[in-house]
Amino acid sequence: MPSSLIVIDTQSLFDWMVFRNPACARWDAELSGLSWEWIFTSEMKAEFDFVAAKGFGARWPVDLEAAAATWSRLGHRIDTPPPPGAAARLHCSDPDDQKFIDLAIAARAHPLVPRD
């Protein structure tokens, strides 16, 4: 069975990699197998790295090496596509999240995993 392209927003990535949200428990298996292919752009990775470097306090330490290994092992960086045309573009009220929607549309990814 071919994999589904998946786009995961930054908050959901932290739920998975740092906060260990039970809703994300199967993601490692899905991304390691044939079910999902997680795609991202360099801008998405830079946003994650920026937030990770700020951290979440002592209660939620960010293991930067483990996070980098997860990105490297399970993620697939692709070039940033041009924004979809006006007819295909879905507008996001949060400009920081527009890149996730645009990538999902351009790559025909399904699903897009948002948190907010």
C-alpha positions as CSV (number, residue, x, y, z in Angstrom):
1,M,0.0,0.0,0.0
2,P,1.5,3.4,-1.0
3,S,2.1,5.9,1.7
4,S,0.1,9.1,2.3
5,L,2.0,12.3,2.3
6,I,1.5,14.1,5.7
7,V,2.3,17.6,6.8
8,I,2.6,18.2,10.6
9,D,2.5,21.6,12.1
10,T,5.0,22.7,14.7
11,Q,2.7,22.5,17.8
12,S,1.8,18.9,16.8
13,L,5.4,18.0,16.4
14,F,6.1,19.2,19.9
15,D,3.1,17.2,21.2
16,W,4.7,14.1,19.6
17,M,8.4,14.7,20.3
18,V,8.5,16.6,23.6
19,F,5.1,16.3,25.4
20,R,4.6,12.7,24.4
21,N,0.8,13.3,23.9
22,P,-0.9,9.9,23.8
23,A,-2.8,11.0,20.7
24,C,0.6,10.9,18.9
25,A,1.7,7.5,20.3
26,R,1.5,5.6,16.9
27,W,3.2,8.2,14.8
28,D,6.7,6.6,15.1
29,A,5.3,3.3,13.8
30,E,3.2,5.0,11.0
31,L,6.1,7.1,9.8
32,S,8.6,4.2,10.0
33,G,6.3,1.9,8.0
34,L,4.5,2.4,4.7
35,S,1.5,4.3,6.0
36,W,2.7,7.9,6.1
37,E,5.5,10.0,4.5
38,W,6.1,13.2,6.6
39,I,7.2,16.1,4.4
40,F,8.5,19.5,5.5
41,T,10.3,22.5,4.1
42,S,13.4,24.2,5.5
43,E,11.2,27.0,6.8
44,M,9.1,24.5,8.8
45,K,12.3,23.0,10.3
46,A,13.7,26.4,11.1
47,E,10.5,27.3,13.0
48,F,10.7,24.1,15.0
49,D,14.4,24.7,15.8
50,F,13.6,28.3,16.9
51,V,10.9,27.2,19.3
52,A,12.9,24.2,20.6
53,A,15.9,26.4,21.4
54,K,13.7,28.6,23.6
55,G,12.5,25.5,25.4
56,F,9.5,24.8,27.6
57,G,11.1,25.0,31.1
58,A,12.4,22.3,33.4
59,R,9.2,20.3,33.3
60,W,9.4,19.8,29.5
61,P,13.1,19.6,28.4
62,V,13.7,19.5,24.7
63,D,16.2,16.8,23.7
64,L,17.6,18.6,20.7
65,E,19.7,15.7,19.6
66,A,16.8,13.3,19.7
67,A,14.5,15.7,17.9
68,A,17.1,16.2,15.2
69,A,17.5,12.4,14.8
70,T,13.7,12.1,14.5
71,W,13.6,14.7,11.8
72,S,16.5,13.0,10.0
73,R,15.1,9.5,10.3
74,L,11.4,10.0,9.6
75,G,11.0,13.4,7.8
76,H,11.5,14.1,4.2
77,R,12.6,17.7,3.3
78,I,11.3,19.1,0.1
79,D,11.7,22.4,-1.6
80,T,9.2,25.1,-0.7
81,P,6.6,25.0,-3.5
82,P,5.2,28.2,-4.9
83,P,2.0,29.2,-3.1
84,P,-1.2,27.7,-4.7
85,G,-3.1,30.0,-7.0
86,A,-6.0,32.0,-5.6
87,A,-8.6,29.4,-6.6
88,A,-6.8,26.7,-4.7
89,R,-5.5,28.6,-1.7
90,L,-7.1,28.3,1.7
91,H,-6.4,31.3,3.9
92,C,-5.2,30.7,7.4
93,S,-5.9,33.3,10.1
94,D,-2.5,32.7,11.6
95,P,0.1,33.8,9.0
96,D,2.8,31.5,10.7
97,D,0.6,28.5,9.8
98,Q,0.0,29.4,6.2
99,K,3.1,27.5,5.1
100,F,1.7,24.2,6.3
101,I,-1.6,24.7,4.5
102,D,0.2,25.8,1.3
103,L,2.5,22.8,1.4
104,A,-0.4,20.4,2.0
105,I,-2.2,21.8,-1.0
106,A,0.8,21.9,-3.3
107,A,1.9,18.4,-2.4
108,R,-1.6,17.0,-2.3
109,A,-0.7,15.8,1.2
110,H,-3.4,14.2,3.3
111,P,-3.6,14.7,6.1
112,L,-2.5,18.0,7.4
113,V,-2.0,17.6,11.2
114,P,-2.7,20.9,12.9
115,R,-3.0,21.5,16.6
116,D,-4.5,25.0,16.8
